[in-house]
Amino acid sequence: MSKPSESIPTSTRFRRAVTALLVSGALLAGATACGGGSASGSGGGEPARSDIAMSVAAQQEAVDEALAAQALTAQAAAWQETADEAAAAATPAPTTSAEKQKFAKTRFVANAGLAAGATYQWIIKPYRAGKFKKGAKGRTFALVKAGLAGAFAYNRLKAAADNAKGDPLLSKAVAPLTAGIESLKGLGSKLRKGDASDADLNSLQDVITGVKSAGAGAGATVTDKVPSLSQLSGG
């Protein structure tokens, strides 16, 4: 997967976010405890202690999400390599012209299938379930996964378009979709930040549908293939 263009690595930003969350949690708990002490003197100790418990629980949940997001970001580095390995292992190296065309179709199907599977599993499905809405439980983690899936899908679609060039019929069918694929370049970042619009997701679905249709018309039927846990972790 292409590396982020930001100067600060994503994993570093998450570590800083975790640190900030821990510090803010400690400060919040301390401030609430002080308020609880004065309230105790006036007969309000129990509500103050309840507020402390709620604040700590909320901060812990945020920390857990940030840690999980950091772990998932680290796994993302293995996506590009494992996807390539999965496609390459599907068939031996071609020699004749006919074998090269068959190999191109096989690679196309593998890459397009991974893009479609990742898109549905970590973008479309959670979006329909309301996981990206502000205030939704687990929103941070869902957006991180969606962002990684968006970048992954873009890379796999680019690879599929390149694979298609090895087969004349498939190349002709996919050519009109290259602009649409390129328009998805920044989608991963938008999803991660929670800035992706309905139009962005509709465009993604349209591209996936177009690629599947192009493949079917050229004898390269694409089916969704969700990257496995072993692929995500590089195992």
C-alpha positions in Angstrom: 0.0 0.0 0.0 1.2 3.5 -0.8 2.7 5.3 2.2 0.9 8.3 3.5 2.2 11.6 2.2 2.1 13.3 5.6 5.4 14.0 7.1 4.5 12.4 10.4 3.8 8.6 10.1 0.2 7.5 11.0 1.4 5.2 13.8 3.3 8.1 15.4 0.2 10.2 15.3 -1.8 7.5 17.0 0.8 7.0 19.7 0.7 10.8 20.4 -3.1 10.6 20.4 -3.0 7.8 23.0 -0.6 9.8 25.2 -2.8 12.8 24.9 -5.9 10.8 25.9 -4.1 9.3 28.9 -3.0 12.7 30.1 -6.3 14.3 29.6 -8.0 11.4 31.3 -5.7 11.8 34.3 -6.3 15.6 34.4 -10.0 15.1 34.1 -10.2 12.5 36.8 -8.1 14.7 39.1 -10.2 17.8 38.5 -13.4 15.8 39.1 -11.9 14.4 42.3 -11.2 17.9 43.6 -14.8 18.8 42.8 -16.0 15.7 44.5 -14.0 16.6 47.7 -15.8 19.9 48.0 -19.1 18.3 47.2 -18.5 15.7 49.9 -18.3 18.4 52.5 -21.8 19.6 51.5 -23.3 16.1 51.3 -22.7 15.4 47.5 -19.9 12.8 47.7 -21.7 10.0 46.0 -22.6 11.9 42.8 -19.0 13.1 42.5 -17.6 9.6 42.7 -20.1 8.5 40.1 -19.0 11.3 37.8 -15.3 10.2 38.3 -16.2 6.6 37.4 -18.0 7.6 34.2 -15.2 9.9 33.1 -12.6 7.3 33.6 -14.6 4.7 31.7 -15.1 7.1 28.8 -11.4 7.9 28.6 -10.5 4.2 28.8 -12.8 3.4 25.9 -11.2 6.2 23.8 -7.7 4.9 24.7 -8.7 1.3 23.7 -10.0 2.5 20.4 -6.8 4.5 19.7 -4.6 1.5 20.6 -6.6 -0.8 18.3 -6.4 1.8 15.5 -2.6 2.0 16.0 -2.3 -1.8 15.7 -4.4 -1.9 12.6 -2.3 0.8 11.0 0.8 -1.2 11.6 -0.9 -4.2 9.9 -1.7 -2.1 6.8 2.0 -2.2 5.6 1.5 -5.9 4.8 -1.5 -5.3 2.5 0.3 -4.5 -0.7 2.7 -7.3 -0.4 0.2 -10.0 0.6 -2.2 -9.0 -2.1 0.5 -9.3 -4.7 1.6 -12.6 -3.3 -2.0 -13.9 -3.5 -2.4 -12.9 -7.1 1.1 -14.2 -8.2 0.5 -17.5 -6.6 -2.7 -18.1 -8.5 -0.9 -19.3 -11.7 2.7 -20.0 -12.8 4.7 -17.5 -14.8 3.3 -17.3 -18.4 5.4 -18.0 -21.5 3.2 -18.0 -24.6 0.9 -15.2 -25.7 -2.2 -17.1 -24.7 -0.8 -17.9 -21.3 0.1 -14.2 -20.7 -3.4 -13.2 -21.5 -4.8 -15.8 -19.1 -2.3 -14.7 -16.4 -3.4 -11.1 -16.9 -7.0 -12.0 -16.4 -6.1 -14.1 -13.3 -4.3 -11.2 -11.7 -7.1 -8.8 -12.7 -9.7 -11.0 -11.0 -7.6 -11.4 -7.9 -6.9 -7.7 -7.4 -10.4 -6.5 -8.3 -11.9 -9.1 -6.0 -9.8 -7.9 -3.1 -10.7 -4.3 -3.8 -14.4 -5.2 -3.9 -14.2 -7.3 -0.7 -12.4 -4.7 1.3 -14.8 -2.0 0.1 -17.9 -3.9 1.2 -16.5 -5.3 4.5 -15.0 -2.1 5.9 -16.6 0.7 4.1 -20.1 0.0 2.7 -21.3 -2.4 5.5 -20.3 -0.2 8.5 -21.6 2.9 6.6 -25.0 1.4 6.2 -24.9 0.4 9.9 -24.3 4.0 10.9 -20.9 3.3 12.3 -19.4 6.5 10.7 -22.0 8.9 12.3 -20.8 11.2 15.1 -21.4 9.8 18.5 -21.6 6.2 17.2 -19.9 3.7 19.5 -16.6 2.6 18.0 -16.7 5.3 15.4 -12.9 6.1 15.6 -11.9 2.5 15.0 -14.5 2.1 12.2 -13.2 5.2 10.4 -9.6 4.0 10.7 -10.5 0.7 9.2 -12.5 2.4 6.4 -9.6 4.7 5.7 -7.2 1.8 5.3 -9.7 -0.1 3.2 -10.2 2.9 1.0 -6.5 3.2 0.3 -6.2 -0.5 -0.1 -9.1 -0.6 -2.6 -7.6 2.2 -4.6 -4.2 0.4 -4.9 -5.8 -2.9 -5.9 -8.0 -1.2 -8.5 -5.0 0.5 -9.9 -3.2 -2.9 -10.1 -6.2 -4.5 -11.7 -6.3 -1.8 -14.4 -2.6 -2.4 -15.1 -3.2 -6.2 -15.2 -6.0 -5.7 -17.8 -3.5 -4.3 -20.2 -2.2 -7.8 -20.8 -5.5 -8.9 -22.4 -6.7 -6.9 -25.5 -10.4 -7.4 -24.8 -10.1 -6.7 -21.0 -7.9 -3.7 -21.7 -10.5 -2.2 -24.0 -13.3 -2.8 -21.4 -11.4 -1.3 -18.4 -9.9 1.7 -20.2 -12.9 3.9 -19.7 -12.8 3.3 -15.9 -9.2 4.5 -15.3 -10.3 8.1 -14.6 -12.9 6.9 -12.1 -10.3 4.7 -10.4 -7.8 7.7 -10.2 -10.5 9.8 -8.6 -10.5 7.5 -5.6 -6.9 8.4 -4.7 -7.7 10.6 -1.7 -10.7 8.6 -0.5 -8.8 6.7 2.2 -7.8 10.0 3.8 -11.3 11.3 3.6 -12.7 8.2 5.2 -10.2 8.2 8.0 -11.0 11.8 8.9 -14.7 11.2 8.7 -15.0 13.6 5.8 -16.2 11.2 3.1 -19.6 12.2 1.6 -22.4 10.1 0.2 -21.2 11.1 -3.3 -17.7 9.8 -2.5 -19.1 6.4 -1.5 -21.4 6.3 -4.4 -18.5 6.9 -6.7 -16.5 4.1 -5.1 -19.4 1.7 -5.6 -19.9 2.8 -9.2 -16.2 2.1 -9.9 -16.4 -1.3 -8.3 -19.5 -2.1 -10.2 -17.9 -0.9 -13.5 -14.8 -3.0 -12.9 -16.9 -6.1 -12.2 -19.0 -5.5 -15.3 -15.9 -4.9 -17.5 -14.4 -8.2 -16.2 -17.6 -10.2 -16.8 -17.8 -8.9 -20.4 -14.2 -9.9 -21.1 -14.5 -13.4 -19.5 -12.9 -12.4 -16.2 -15.6 -12.7 -13.6 -14.8 -10.8 -10.4 -16.2 -12.0 -7.0 -15.7 -10.2 -3.7 -12.7 -11.5 -1.7 -12.2 -10.0 1.8 -8.5 -10.0 2.8 -8.0 -12.6 5.5 -6.6 -11.9 8.9 -3.4 -13.6 7.9 -3.0 -11.3 5.0 -3.7 -8.2 7.1 -1.1 -9.2 9.6 1.4 -10.4 7.0 1.3 -14.0 8.3 
